[in-house]
Each structure stands twice: as structure tokens, then as C-alpha cells.
Amino acid sequence: MSKINTMSVILILLSGILILTVSCATAGKSSASVHSKPVILVAAFGSSYETGQKNMEDFDAAVRKTFPDSDVYWGFTASFIVNKLEKQGKTTIFEREIPIIKIGEVFDFLKGKGYRDVLVINFLNMVGAEYREVLDSPTNGLNVKYVHPLLYYPENIQNAILALEPQFGNPSDTATIFCAHGNEKELQFNAELIQMDNYMRENYDNAYLAVMEGVPEFAKVKEEVLSNPAVKKIRFIAFMLTFGDHMSNDVMGDEEDSFKSQLGLPAEITDGMASNPAMQKIFLDRAKLVYNQFQE
């Protein structure tokens, strides 16, 4: 083979290598640009109630409005709720039909989608078993940052009360009772709820907090309310993110052991806090701070 032919072959090979290198680099940049912003994962207990799912969807809309450049997914800590929905043939949630995924599987899902940076919003009220489950879920090498539950931050004891203050009843004839879940197995997780109850008692008339499990106990609140002749009606504040079984039955149910039945007074109740813009703002203001850490 002549020297000219040999040089031609070499030049052709080098040209091919150069084209391949440029193509791969371009493809790499294109792929990376698809997920240039952190994906947002809302970690929540979940709900099989339509009312609860509507509450979550309201928060989902608020998250997407706040972070329009990021994709938003949900992961649920309540496996029994996910299993119940799956048995009903439901594999997606919300009008935009995002997949229903257990929290232990969601990071694998996100990694498979090509995401690298993940902002997790712990859409929970309290530090407890669900929060630990989120933190214990394997992140599979993803770069994950967390927004912690509402009452993880001490300032939110007052912030949450102020956000819900417009929903209080008139103290001249109405007792306002925050209804929270509580924890009877690990009482230390009720500490912030006790602080909230104390704050309301010190700063408002006829305002209390009671839990389904643990302390502050409803029995004490019931005794105080019924011993006050000025109280003619009750305003229950749902201190839960979703309006589901507890609010429908434990608080407003017709059975004799419900909060409403035990008090025997006309009562009304607010919606789940996930639909309340003031409560949404508390979570989202914190999320914006953490989101910005990905840019540092």
C-alpha cells in the first residue's frame, strides 16, 4: 500500500473517532440537561380517602407552582394504604396520574429515571416512625437533601398556630380544639404537641389541643370545656395534613366515643392542613432554602 493510501486511511479513521467523540459528548450533555434541576420527592403517610387525596393534590399543586422547573413525585410510608389502593386497581394518584410508590422503592424509581439530585419534603407533622422510615430508605447513591417534618423546627410550634388562627372559633361562645394524632407508644414524640397546647392556653381563650393517642389527653380538654357554661359550640381544627379516618370517625363520628359525641355540643371541623395555603407556605419556605443548597 502506498504512503498516500496509508495516510488516507489514517485520516479517515481519525475523522471517524473525532465524529464519534463529539457525538457522545453532545449526547451526554443532552442527557444531563434533561434533569439539570433537582427532582422533588414529597414523602407522606398517604390516604385512601378521597378527601385526604384531595388535600395531598392541593399541596402537590402548590409544590409544582413553587418549583416550576422541577419534576415532583410522591413516596408513601403507609404500605397498607398503598396495598389497599393497588387492590382497588389504582396505580396512579391525582389528576395528573403520577405513580403510587412506597417510600422504600421510590429512590430506585427516581434513579431509574435518571435523576441525580433529590429534594425530599417530609410532609409530616411530627418526628416519629414515618420520619425514621424516610431517613432509613436507601438512597442508592443519589444526592439527597431533606426538609424535615413540621414540628422538627421549634419555631413552627408558634408558626403553625398563627397559620391556623383565622380558623379559630369566637372564644365568647366557642371552644377551639386542635385535633392531632399523637403517639401513645413513644410519648417523647408528643413533646411539641404539649408545647402547642400550653401556648394556646397562655395566648388564647378557650383554645386547646387534644390527641387520639398519648398526651395531651382529650379527657382533660373535655372536662374543661364542659365546665365552662359560656361554651355553646365547638370548632375542631384538624391538626393533620389530610382529612381521613381519624377526623371523620374519631372526631366527628356519631359513635358515643367520638370527640363530638362526648362533648354533646354543636360542632364543626376544618379541612386537612395540606389544603391550607398558610400551612403550605411553612413547608415550602423551608423547601426553598434547602433547594437553593443544590446551587451552592
C-alpha positions in Angstrom: 0.0 0.0 0.0 1.4 3.4 -0.9 2.2 6.0 1.6 -0.6 8.2 0.2 -3.2 5.4 0.6 -2.0 4.7 4.2 -2.3 8.4 5.1 -5.8 8.5 3.7 -6.9 5.5 5.8 -5.4 7.1 8.9 -7.2 10.4 8.2 -10.5 8.6 7.7 -10.1 6.7 10.9 -9.2 9.8 12.9 -12.2 11.7 11.4 -14.5 8.8 12.5 -13.1 8.9 16.0 -13.5 12.7 16.2 -17.1 12.5 15.0 -17.9 9.7 17.5 -16.3 11.6 20.4 -18.2 14.8 19.5 -21.5 12.8 19.2 -21.0 11.1 22.6 -20.2 14.4 24.3 -23.2 16.1 22.7 -25.4 13.2 23.7 -24.0 13.3 27.3 -24.8 17.0 27.5 -28.3 16.5 26.2 -29.0 13.7 28.7 -27.7 15.7 31.6 -29.7 18.7 30.7 -33.0 16.7 30.9 -32.6 16.6 34.7 -30.5 19.7 35.3 -32.8 20.6 38.2 -33.4 18.6 41.4 -36.4 16.3 41.4 -38.8 16.9 44.4 -40.0 13.9 46.3 -42.9 14.5 48.7 -42.7 11.8 51.4 -46.1 11.4 53.1 -48.1 8.9 55.1 -50.8 8.7 52.3 -54.6 8.4 52.4 -57.2 6.1 50.9 -59.9 8.7 51.5 -60.9 11.0 48.6 -60.8 13.9 51.0 -57.3 13.1 52.0 -56.2 12.6 48.4 -57.7 16.0 47.5 -55.7 17.6 50.4 -52.5 16.0 49.0 -53.3 17.1 45.5 -53.7 20.7 46.7 -50.2 20.5 48.2 -48.9 18.9 45.1 -50.2 21.9 43.0 -48.6 24.3 45.4 -45.2 22.5 45.2 -45.3 22.5 41.4 -46.2 26.2 41.3 -43.3 27.0 43.7 -40.8 24.9 41.7 -42.0 25.0 38.1 -38.6 23.8 36.7 -38.6 20.6 38.8 -40.5 17.3 38.5 -42.5 16.3 41.5 -43.2 12.7 42.7 -44.6 11.3 45.9 -43.5 8.4 48.1 -45.8 6.9 50.8 -44.8 5.5 54.1 -48.1 3.7 54.8 -47.6 0.4 52.9 -51.1 -0.8 53.9 -52.6 2.2 52.2 -50.6 1.6 49.0 -51.6 -2.1 49.1 -55.3 -1.2 49.6 -55.2 1.2 46.6 -53.4 -1.4 44.5 -56.2 -4.0 45.3 -58.7 -1.4 44.1 -56.8 -1.3 40.8 -55.3 2.1 41.4 -51.7 2.6 40.4 -51.7 6.3 40.0 -52.9 9.3 42.0 -54.1 12.8 41.3 -55.5 14.2 38.1 -52.0 14.2 36.6 -51.7 10.5 37.3 -48.3 10.1 39.0 -47.4 6.6 40.1 -48.3 5.4 43.6 -44.9 4.3 45.1 -43.9 3.0 48.6 -41.1 5.1 50.2 -38.7 2.1 50.2 -38.9 1.8 46.5 -39.1 5.4 45.3 -35.3 6.2 45.2 -34.8 3.2 42.9 -37.6 4.6 40.7 -36.0 8.1 40.6 -32.5 6.7 39.9 -34.0 4.7 37.0 -35.5 7.9 35.6 -32.0 9.4 35.5 -32.3 11.8 38.4 -29.2 12.7 40.5 -30.3 15.5 42.9 -33.4 14.8 45.1 -35.1 17.2 47.5 -37.2 15.3 49.9 -40.0 17.2 51.6 -41.0 15.2 54.7 -44.7 16.1 54.5 -45.4 15.0 58.1 -46.3 16.8 61.2 -44.1 15.1 63.7 -40.8 13.3 64.1 -41.7 9.7 64.6 -41.8 6.3 62.9 -42.8 7.6 59.4 -39.9 10.1 59.5 -37.4 7.4 60.5 -38.7 5.3 57.7 -38.0 8.0 55.2 -34.5 8.6 56.5 -33.8 4.8 56.6 -34.8 4.3 53.0 -31.7 3.6 50.8 -30.9 6.5 48.5 -28.8 4.4 46.1 -26.1 6.9 45.5 -28.4 9.9 44.8 -27.6 13.3 46.1 -30.4 13.8 48.6 -31.3 16.7 50.9 -34.2 16.8 53.3 -36.9 19.1 54.5 -37.8 17.8 57.9 -41.3 17.4 59.4 -43.3 20.4 60.5 -42.6 20.3 64.2 -38.9 19.3 63.8 -38.4 23.1 63.7 -39.1 24.6 67.1 -40.3 27.9 65.6 -43.1 26.0 63.8 -44.9 25.4 67.1 -45.9 29.1 67.1 -45.9 29.4 63.3 -48.5 26.6 62.8 -50.8 28.1 65.4 -50.6 31.5 63.8 -51.3 30.0 60.4 -54.4 28.3 61.7 -55.6 31.2 63.9 -58.0 32.6 61.2 -60.0 29.3 61.6 -60.4 29.7 65.4 -63.9 30.0 66.7 -65.2 33.0 68.6 -64.0 32.5 72.1 -67.0 34.1 73.7 -69.1 31.1 73.0 -66.9 28.6 71.1 -64.1 26.2 72.2 -61.4 25.7 69.6 -59.8 22.3 69.8 -56.8 21.2 67.7 -57.1 17.5 67.0 -53.8 15.8 66.5 -52.8 12.1 66.2 -50.3 11.8 68.9 -48.2 8.8 69.9 -49.0 6.6 72.9 -46.1 4.2 72.4 -43.3 6.8 72.3 -44.5 9.6 74.4 -41.4 11.7 73.8 -42.8 12.5 70.3 -45.7 14.3 71.9 -43.5 17.0 73.4 -44.2 19.6 70.7 -47.9 18.9 70.9 -47.8 19.6 74.6 -45.9 22.9 73.9 -48.6 23.8 71.4 -51.4 23.2 73.9 -49.5 25.3 76.5 -49.0 28.1 74.0 -52.7 28.2 73.1 -53.8 28.1 76.7 -51.5 31.1 77.5 -52.3 33.2 74.5 -56.0 32.4 73.6 -59.3 31.9 75.4 -61.0 28.6 75.1 -58.3 27.1 72.8 -56.8 23.6 73.4 -55.1 20.7 71.7 -56.0 17.1 72.2 -54.7 13.9 70.6 -56.1 10.5 69.6 -53.2 8.7 71.2 -50.9 9.8 74.1 -50.9 13.3 75.5 -52.4 15.9 75.8 -55.4 13.7 76.5 -58.9 14.6 75.3 -60.4 13.7 78.7 -58.8 16.8 80.3 -59.9 19.1 77.5 -63.5 17.6 77.7 -63.6 18.3 81.4 -62.5 22.0 81.0 -64.9 22.7 78.1 -68.0 21.2 79.7 -67.3 23.0 83.0 -67.4 26.4 81.2 -71.1 27.5 80.8 -70.1 30.1 78.2 -69.1 27.4 75.7 -72.1 26.6 73.5 -70.3 25.1 70.4 -67.1 23.5 69.2 -64.7 24.3 66.4 -62.4 21.4 65.8 -59.2 22.2 64.0 -57.9 19.2 62.1 -54.2 19.2 63.0 -53.5 16.6 60.4 -52.3 17.1 56.9 -55.1 15.0 55.4 -58.8 14.7 56.3 -59.3 10.9 56.6 -60.4 8.3 59.0 -59.4 10.0 62.3 -61.2 13.2 61.5 -64.2 11.6 60.0 -64.7 9.0 62.8 -62.6 9.6 65.9 -63.5 13.3 66.0 -66.8 13.8 64.1 -68.2 10.3 64.1 -71.7 9.5 65.5 -70.4 6.8 67.8 -70.5 7.6 71.5 -66.7 7.7 71.9 -66.0 10.3 69.2 -64.9 13.7 70.4 -68.1 15.3 69.1 -70.4 12.8 70.8 -68.5 13.1 74.1 -68.9 16.8 74.2 -72.5 16.8 73.1 -72.4 20.3 71.6 -72.9 21.5 68.0 -69.5 21.1 66.3 -67.8 21.8 63.0 -64.4 20.9 61.7 -61.8 22.3 59.3 -60.2 20.6 56.3 -56.9 18.8 56.3 -54.0 21.2 56.6 -52.4 20.2 53.3 -55.1 22.3 51.6 -54.4 25.4 53.7 -52.2 27.9 51.9 -50.7 29.3 55.1 -49.6 25.8 56.2 -48.4 25.0 52.7 -46.2 28.1 52.9 -44.5 26.9 56.1 -43.3 23.7 54.3 -42.5 25.5 51.0 -40.5 28.3 52.5 -38.3 25.7 54.1 -38.1 23.7 50.9 -36.9 26.8 49.0 -34.0 27.2 51.4 -32.9 23.6 51.0 -33.5 23.6 47.3 -31.0 26.5 46.9 -28.3 24.4 48.6 -28.1 22.4 45.4 -26.9 25.5 43.6 -24.1 26.2 46.1 
